[in-house]
């Protein structure tokens, strides 16, 4: 994952343009079945219009003495995203209207965009901005802003069931490691992991799209099929640092995805930070919007806008680490595995089965003769009523779902329980 992130890091991405295509081309080396879609500028997608395509080749801000103040070649964050082409001389007073910096982070280059209003601008460290001398500055931005396409990638990994797990991440930011690239590289690794499995219960749908307008565009073409098939979904972002684990729920909470994520975090990273949907900023805004209402939550390491380097040049490989990426990937793997094991079981007998003749219960009745494992198994069996999902039983009896699934396999093998098919559960059978 860290090697893939290093390959993608230099590419200048935006909500449209060749940077998105280059990123998807690299991802296709790892996921050959990734399908790339192009949606023309001017296409109406719900209440939005797909904007013109932006591409940039070079940009440089030169001072009165000929010194280079900011160069796109040095850091692609130096240029305001979607800057229109410009080649002119301006005074420092006029230039200040087009400069962006962070006084609270004087050494960082901020990330600034202007997607839906035409302007140009440069971003630079505040400590450098404060040293600018009066005089005439040469501004040159070699970019194009014209009709083109919005590009996104999609991968469908079939399972035994048509019911789907939906995983989305975005590919629209330039060189930032955690906010931008941790999501796509973890999603790629998850897809490779799923493809390596011989048996998959659910179908998994991966989407790599520009944030906001990409999610809206994707939903405008696919909302009906997603609402029909998706039983759980996860938005993957900011999932590569080592500082925290974080969870942001769906709009109403309580979906299967919410329950799986909370269960996994409670048992495997109990110090996680829990946020409210009121603190949303990523694509959960679109996937959980009224009328869409996909059962989707967002899982992260440190939440976007909750770490100091967010949306600056300091979001680099000091923030994202191999351990951070592996921890984020393992978190989502556990959520997906929890969903795979979240079946409904029913007891094959009325009242308690006779466990002793199957070697599952002590035949000697005495105080202390029943150990914790037997107690857990009997508690598990007590809730296997043909209607209650394994995740809910695990929560009730205080075990993780994987422990419960292992015991369920033993009970299945001994014909003490049987698995209830999903259609029977949904029909109240």
C-alpha positions as CSV (number, residue, x, y, z in Angstrom):
1,X,0.0,0.0,0.0
2,X,2.8,2.5,0.8
3,X,4.4,1.8,-2.5
4,X,1.2,2.5,-4.4
5,X,0.7,5.6,-2.4
6,X,4.2,6.8,-3.3
7,X,3.4,6.2,-7.0
8,X,0.2,8.2,-6.8
9,X,1.4,11.0,-4.6
10,X,3.0,13.3,-7.3
11,X,0.0,13.3,-9.6
12,X,-2.0,16.5,-9.7
13,X,-5.6,15.4,-9.3
14,X,-8.8,17.5,-9.3
15,X,-12.5,16.8,-9.8
16,X,-11.8,16.4,-13.5
17,X,-8.9,16.1,-15.8
18,X,-5.9,13.9,-16.7
19,X,-4.7,13.6,-13.1
20,X,-7.8,11.5,-12.4
21,X,-7.3,9.4,-15.5
22,X,-3.6,8.8,-14.6
23,X,-4.6,7.8,-11.1
24,X,-7.2,5.3,-12.4
25,X,-4.7,4.0,-14.9
26,X,-2.3,3.1,-12.1
27,X,-5.1,1.5,-10.1
28,X,-6.0,-0.7,-13.1
29,X,-2.5,-2.2,-12.9
30,X,-3.6,-3.6,-9.6
31,X,-7.3,-4.1,-10.5
32,X,-7.5,-5.0,-14.2
33,X,-11.3,-5.3,-14.1
34,X,-11.7,-1.7,-12.9
35,X,-14.1,0.0,-15.4
36,X,-13.4,3.7,-16.2
37,X,-16.4,5.9,-17.0
38,X,-16.5,9.4,-18.6
39,X,-19.4,11.8,-18.1
40,X,-19.4,14.8,-20.4
41,X,-19.2,18.4,-19.1
42,X,-22.7,20.0,-19.1
43,X,-24.4,16.8,-18.1
44,X,-27.1,17.5,-15.5
45,X,-26.8,15.2,-12.4
46,X,-29.6,15.9,-10.0
47,X,-29.3,19.6,-9.1
48,X,-25.7,19.9,-10.4
49,X,-24.0,20.3,-13.8
50,X,-20.8,18.4,-14.6
51,X,-18.3,21.2,-14.9
52,X,-15.7,21.9,-17.6
53,X,-12.6,19.9,-17.4
54,X,-9.5,21.4,-15.9
55,X,-5.9,20.5,-16.8
56,X,-2.7,22.2,-15.8
57,X,0.8,21.9,-17.3
58,X,2.8,24.5,-15.4
59,X,2.6,27.5,-13.2
60,X,5.1,29.9,-11.7
61,X,5.0,33.1,-9.6
62,X,8.1,35.2,-10.1
63,X,9.2,38.1,-7.9
64,X,10.5,41.6,-8.8
65,X,14.1,40.4,-8.6
66,X,13.4,37.4,-10.8
67,X,13.3,35.0,-7.8
68,X,10.8,32.2,-8.0
69,X,8.1,32.6,-5.3
70,X,6.0,29.5,-6.1
71,X,6.4,26.9,-8.7
72,X,3.8,24.2,-9.6
73,X,6.7,21.9,-10.5
74,X,7.9,22.0,-6.9
75,X,4.5,21.3,-5.3
76,X,1.2,21.0,-7.1
77,X,-0.6,22.6,-4.0
78,X,1.0,26.0,-5.0
79,X,-1.8,26.6,-7.5
80,X,-5.5,27.1,-6.6
81,X,-7.3,24.2,-8.0
82,X,-9.2,25.1,-11.2
83,X,-7.2,28.3,-11.8
84,X,-7.9,29.8,-15.2
85,X,-4.9,30.5,-17.5
86,X,-3.1,33.7,-16.9
87,X,0.1,35.4,-18.0
88,X,0.6,38.9,-16.8
89,X,2.4,41.3,-14.5
90,X,0.7,42.5,-11.3
91,X,1.6,44.6,-8.3
92,X,2.1,43.1,-4.9
93,X,-1.0,44.9,-3.8
94,X,-3.1,43.3,-6.5
95,X,-1.3,40.0,-6.1
96,X,-2.3,39.7,-2.5
97,X,-5.9,39.3,-3.6
98,X,-4.9,36.1,-5.3
99,X,-2.6,34.6,-2.6
100,X,-3.6,32.1,0.0
101,X,-1.7,31.1,3.2
102,X,-2.3,29.8,6.7
103,X,-1.1,32.2,9.5
104,X,-1.8,29.5,12.0
105,X,0.5,27.1,10.1
106,X,3.2,29.4,8.7
107,X,5.3,26.7,7.2
108,X,2.6,24.9,5.3
109,X,1.2,25.3,1.8
110,X,-2.6,25.3,2.1
111,X,-4.9,23.4,-0.3
112,X,-7.4,25.8,-2.0
113,X,-9.9,25.3,-4.9
114,X,-12.4,27.3,-6.9
115,X,-14.4,24.7,-8.9
116,X,-17.5,26.7,-9.7
117,X,-16.3,30.3,-10.0
118,X,-13.5,31.3,-12.4
119,X,-10.5,32.8,-10.8
120,X,-6.8,32.2,-10.4
121,X,-4.5,32.0,-7.4
122,X,-1.4,30.8,-5.7
123,X,-0.9,29.1,-2.4
124,X,2.3,29.5,-0.3
125,X,3.7,29.3,3.2
126,X,2.6,32.2,5.2
127,X,6.2,32.8,6.4
128,X,7.2,33.3,2.8
129,X,4.2,35.5,2.0
130,X,5.1,37.9,4.8
131,X,8.5,38.5,3.2
132,X,7.2,39.5,-0.2
133,X,8.6,42.9,-1.4
134,X,6.7,45.6,-3.2
135,X,7.1,45.6,-6.9
136,X,5.7,43.9,-10.0
137,X,5.2,40.1,-10.0
138,X,5.1,37.8,-13.1
139,X,2.1,35.5,-12.9
140,X,1.9,32.6,-15.3
141,X,-0.5,29.7,-15.1
142,X,-0.5,27.4,-18.1
143,X,-3.9,25.6,-17.7
144,X,-7.0,24.8,-19.7
145,X,-10.6,25.0,-18.6
146,X,-12.9,23.7,-21.3
147,X,-15.6,21.1,-22.1
148,X,-14.4,17.6,-21.4
149,X,-15.4,14.8,-19.0
150,X,-15.7,13.8,-15.3
151,X,-14.0,10.5,-14.8
152,X,-14.6,7.7,-12.2
153,X,-13.8,4.1,-11.8
154,X,-16.0,1.2,-10.7
155,X,-15.3,-2.5,-9.8
156,X,-17.8,-5.2,-9.2
157,X,-16.6,-8.3,-7.4
158,X,-19.3,-11.0,-7.6
159,X,-20.4,-13.2,-4.6
160,X,-22.9,-16.0,-4.0
161,X,-25.5,-13.4,-3.3
162,X,-26.6,-10.4,-5.4
163,X,-26.9,-8.4,-2.2
164,X,-24.0,-5.9,-2.2
165,X,-21.5,-4.3,0.1
166,X,-20.7,-0.8,-1.3
167,X,-17.3,0.8,-0.8
168,X,-16.5,4.3,-2.0
169,X,-13.5,6.5,-1.9
170,X,-12.4,9.7,-3.7
171,X,-9.7,10.6,-6.1
172,X,-9.8,14.4,-6.6
173,X,-7.1,15.9,-4.4
174,X,-3.5,16.7,-5.4
175,X,-0.5,15.6,-3.3
176,X,-1.8,14.9,0.1
177,X,-1.3,11.5,1.7
178,X,-3.9,10.9,4.3
179,X,-6.8,13.0,3.2
180,X,-6.5,12.0,-0.4
181,X,-4.6,8.8,-1.1
182,X,-5.1,6.6,2.0
183,X,-8.7,5.9,0.9
184,X,-7.9,4.7,-2.6
185,X,-4.9,2.6,-1.7
186,X,-6.7,0.9,1.2
187,X,-9.7,0.3,-1.1
188,X,-7.4,-1.2,-3.7
189,X,-5.9,-3.5,-1.2
190,X,-9.3,-4.5,0.0
191,X,-10.4,-5.3,-3.5
192,X,-7.3,-7.4,-4.1
193,X,-7.9,-9.3,-0.8
194,X,-11.5,-10.0,-1.8
195,X,-10.5,-11.2,-5.2
196,X,-8.0,-13.6,-3.6
197,X,-10.8,-15.3,-1.5
198,X,-12.2,-18.5,-3.0
199,X,-15.6,-17.9,-1.4
200,X,-17.5,-14.7,-1.1
201,X,-21.0,-14.4,0.3
202,X,-21.8,-10.8,-0.8
203,X,-21.1,-9.0,-4.1
204,X,-18.8,-6.0,-3.5
205,X,-19.0,-2.8,-5.4
206,X,-16.0,-0.4,-5.3
207,X,-16.3,3.2,-6.6
208,X,-13.3,5.6,-7.1
209,X,-14.8,9.0,-7.9
210,X,-14.1,12.7,-7.3
211,X,-15.6,13.8,-4.0
212,X,-19.0,15.4,-4.0
213,X,-19.6,16.0,-7.7
214,X,-18.3,12.5,-8.5
215,X,-20.5,10.8,-5.9
216,X,-23.5,12.9,-7.1
217,X,-22.8,11.9,-10.7
218,X,-22.4,8.3,-9.8
219,X,-25.7,8.3,-7.9
220,X,-27.5,10.0,-10.7
221,X,-26.9,7.0,-12.9
222,X,-26.9,4.2,-10.2
223,X,-29.1,5.2,-7.3
224,X,-32.0,2.8,-8.1
225,X,-29.8,-0.3,-8.4
226,X,-27.8,0.7,-5.3
227,X,-31.0,1.2,-3.2
228,X,-32.2,-2.2,-4.4
229,X,-29.1,-4.2,-3.8
230,X,-26.8,-2.5,-1.2
231,X,-27.2,-3.9,2.3
232,X,-24.2,-2.1,3.8
233,X,-21.7,0.5,2.7
234,X,-18.5,2.2,3.9
235,X,-17.0,5.5,2.8
236,X,-13.2,5.2,3.1
237,X,-11.2,8.4,3.8
238,X,-8.3,9.5,6.0
239,X,-7.5,6.0,6.9
240,X,-3.7,5.9,6.9
241,X,-2.3,7.6,10.1
242,X,-1.6,6.0,13.5
243,X,-3.3,8.5,15.8
244,X,-6.8,7.3,16.1
245,X,-9.7,5.2,14.7
246,X,-12.9,7.1,14.0
247,X,-16.5,6.4,13.0
248,X,-19.2,8.7,11.5
249,X,-22.6,7.1,11.3
250,X,-25.2,7.1,8.5
251,X,-27.8,9.9,8.7
252,X,-30.2,8.0,11.0
253,X,-27.8,5.4,12.3
254,X,-28.6,1.8,13.1
255,X,-28.0,0.4,9.6
256,X,-26.2,-2.9,9.1
257,X,-23.0,-1.0,8.3
258,X,-23.3,1.1,11.4
259,X,-23.8,-2.0,13.5
260,X,-20.9,-3.8,12.0
261,X,-18.5,-0.9,12.2
262,X,-19.4,-0.1,15.8
263,X,-19.1,-3.8,16.8
264,X,-15.7,-4.2,15.3
265,X,-14.4,-0.9,16.7
266,X,-15.8,-1.7,20.2
267,X,-13.9,-5.1,20.3
268,X,-10.7,-4.3,18.3
269,X,-10.0,-0.6,18.7
270,X,-12.1,0.4,21.7
271,X,-10.6,3.9,22.1
272,X,-12.1,4.9,18.7
273,X,-13.6,8.4,18.4
274,X,-17.3,8.5,17.6
275,X,-18.7,11.4,15.6
276,X,-22.2,12.6,14.8
277,X,-23.7,12.8,11.3
278,X,-23.9,16.6,12.0
279,X,-20.1,16.6,11.7
280,X,-20.1,15.1,8.1
281,X,-18.0,16.6,5.4
282,X,-17.2,13.7,3.0
283,X,-19.3,11.7,0.6
284,X,-21.6,10.3,3.3
285,X,-23.4,13.6,2.6
286,X,-24.5,12.3,-0.8
287,X,-24.9,8.5,-0.1
288,X,-27.1,9.2,3.0
289,X,-29.0,12.1,1.6
290,X,-32.8,12.0,1.9
291,X,-34.2,9.9,-0.9
292,X,-30.9,8.1,-1.4
293,X,-30.5,6.8,2.2
294,X,-27.9,4.1,1.5
295,X,-27.0,2.1,4.6
296,X,-23.5,3.6,4.7
297,X,-21.2,5.0,7.3
298,X,-17.7,6.4,7.2
299,X,-14.7,4.6,8.9
300,X,-11.4,6.4,9.3
301,X,-8.3,6.7,11.3
302,X,-8.1,10.4,12.3
303,X,-11.1,12.1,10.9
304,X,-10.8,14.7,8.2
305,X,-10.3,18.2,9.6
306,X,-9.4,16.7,13.0
307,X,-5.6,16.5,12.4
308,X,-3.4,19.7,12.0
309,X,-1.9,18.8,8.7
310,X,-5.3,18.4,7.0
311,X,-5.6,20.2,3.6
312,X,-2.0,21.3,3.6
313,X,1.4,20.3,2.2
314,X,2.2,18.8,5.6
315,X,-0.2,15.9,5.0
316,X,2.7,13.7,3.8
317,X,4.5,10.5,4.7
318,X,5.1,11.8,8.2
319,X,1.3,11.5,8.7
320,X,0.7,8.3,6.7
321,X,2.7,5.2,7.7
322,X,2.8,1.5,6.8
323,X,1.4,0.7,10.2
324,X,-1.3,3.3,9.8
325,X,-2.4,1.9,6.4
326,X,-2.3,-1.7,7.7
327,X,-4.4,-0.8,10.7
328,X,-7.0,1.0,8.5
329,X,-7.1,-1.9,6.1
330,X,-7.5,-4.4,8.9
331,X,-10.3,-2.4,10.4
332,X,-12.4,-2.5,7.1
333,X,-11.5,-6.2,6.5
334,X,-12.9,-7.0,10.0
335,X,-16.1,-5.1,9.1
336,X,-16.5,-7.0,5.9
337,X,-15.7,-10.3,7.6
338,X,-18.3,-9.5,10.3
339,X,-20.9,-9.0,7.6
340,X,-20.0,-12.2,5.9
341,X,-20.5,-14.1,9.2
342,X,-23.6,-12.2,10.2
343,X,-26.1,-15.0,9.5
344,X,-29.4,-15.9,11.2
345,X,-29.6,-19.3,12.9
346,X,-32.5,-21.3,14.5
347,X,-32.4,-24.1,17.0
348,X,-33.2,-27.5,15.6
349,X,-34.9,-28.6,18.8
350,X,-37.5,-27.2,21.2
351,X,-36.0,-26.4,24.6
352,X,-32.3,-26.9,25.2
353,X,-30.7,-29.7,23.2
354,X,-28.8,-32.4,25.1
355,X,-25.3,-31.1,24.8
356,X,-23.7,-33.8,27.0
357,X,-24.2,-36.7,24.6
358,X,-22.5,-34.6,22.0
359,X,-19.5,-34.0,24.2
360,X,-20.3,-30.3,24.5
361,X,-21.4,-30.2,28.1
362,X,-20.0,-31.7,31.3
363,X,-21.9,-34.9,32.3
364,X,-20.9,-34.2,35.9
365,X,-23.2,-31.8,37.6
366,X,-21.5,-29.9,40.3
367,X,-20.9,-26.3,41.3
368,X,-18.3,-24.9,39.0
369,X,-18.4,-27.7,36.5
370,X,-19.7,-25.4,33.7
371,X,-16.9,-23.4,32.2
372,X,-17.0,-20.0,30.5
373,X,-16.9,-21.4,27.0
374,X,-19.9,-23.7,27.6
375,X,-21.8,-20.8,29.2
376,X,-21.1,-18.6,26.1
377,X,-22.2,-21.4,23.8
378,X,-25.5,-21.9,25.8
379,X,-26.0,-18.1,25.8
380,X,-25.5,-18.0,22.0
381,X,-27.9,-20.9,21.5
382,X,-30.5,-19.2,23.7
383,X,-30.9,-16.4,21.2
384,X,-30.9,-18.4,18.0
385,X,-34.6,-18.0,17.3
386,X,-34.5,-17.8,13.5
387,X,-34.9,-14.0,13.5
388,X,-32.0,-12.5,15.4
389,X,-28.8,-11.8,13.5
390,X,-25.4,-13.0,14.8
391,X,-24.2,-9.5,15.2
392,X,-27.1,-8.7,17.5
393,X,-26.6,-11.9,19.5
394,X,-22.9,-11.1,19.9
395,X,-23.7,-7.7,21.3
396,X,-26.2,-9.2,23.7
397,X,-23.9,-11.8,25.1
398,X,-20.8,-9.6,25.1
399,X,-18.6,-11.5,22.6
400,X,-17.2,-10.5,19.3
401,X,-19.0,-11.9,16.2
402,X,-16.0,-14.0,15.2
403,X,-16.1,-15.9,18.5
404,X,-19.8,-16.4,18.0
405,X,-19.3,-17.6,14.4
406,X,-16.8,-20.2,15.5
407,X,-19.2,-21.6,18.1
408,X,-22.0,-21.5,15.5
409,X,-19.9,-23.7,13.2
410,X,-19.7,-26.3,16.0
411,X,-23.4,-26.2,16.6
412,X,-24.0,-26.5,12.9
413,X,-21.7,-29.5,12.7
414,X,-23.6,-31.2,15.5
415,X,-27.0,-30.4,13.8
416,X,-28.1,-28.5,16.9
417,X,-28.9,-25.4,14.8
418,X,-29.6,-24.6,11.1
419,X,-29.0,-21.5,9.0
420,X,-32.0,-19.5,8.0
421,X,-31.9,-18.1,4.5
422,X,-32.1,-14.3,4.1
423,X,-35.4,-14.4,2.2
424,X,-37.0,-16.4,4.9
425,X,-35.8,-13.8,7.5
426,X,-37.0,-10.8,5.5
427,X,-40.4,-12.5,5.0
428,X,-40.8,-13.2,8.7
429,X,-40.6,-17.0,8.3
